[in-house]
Amino acid sequence: MSIEPDNKAKYIKLIKNTIIASILITLSLSLLQIPKDFFGDAVGVADEGTADVTFAKIEDKDCQGRETVNIDGKRYVVTDTGKKIAALSENESLHEAFGLYSADKVIENVSYLRPFNECQGFWKGYYADIEYYRDEDGFIFPASFTYSEYVLYKGNGGTFTNNGR
């Protein structure tokens, strides 16, 4: 610039544009890095080549990393696994097996499903009501089912509706 003072404005403008361009490039590359950091390195935002769809790899977990299940548009958390539930008679609701229960009305390896929102606070679902059970075959049934209803619906292929079962 000291050699050609007439071109001083041109060089200042060139330096200013170079600084602005380097700032914009740095910001854009940083913004492109955010999805990679969040979803993992398998995502392809601006890289050459193809990549897998990242949303298919996202697993639904709660704050403690427990499995979540979607039932009729509502989310439930699997809080307990490997439990045993039983009933004393055919028409009694199923509940956790402790104390006296009939040995032939027992369902083993059951998971408890509790409402998602009630399992995210301080108590992590300790006081949340059990709304559904899931047996070892993956059959999900309401906690209000009796043993005879469980056997009936499980035998029918495991289909029921919430509005009249």
Buried (B, 14 or more C-beta within 10 A) or exposed (E): EEEEEEEEEEEEEEEEEEEEEEEEEEEEEEEEEEBBEEBEEEBBEEEEEEEEEBEEEEEEEBEEEBBBBEBEEEBBBBBBEEBEBBBEEEEBEBBBBEEEBBEEBBBEEBBBBBBBBBBBEEEBBEEBEBBBBBBEEEBBBBBEBBBBBBBEBBEEEBEBEEEEE
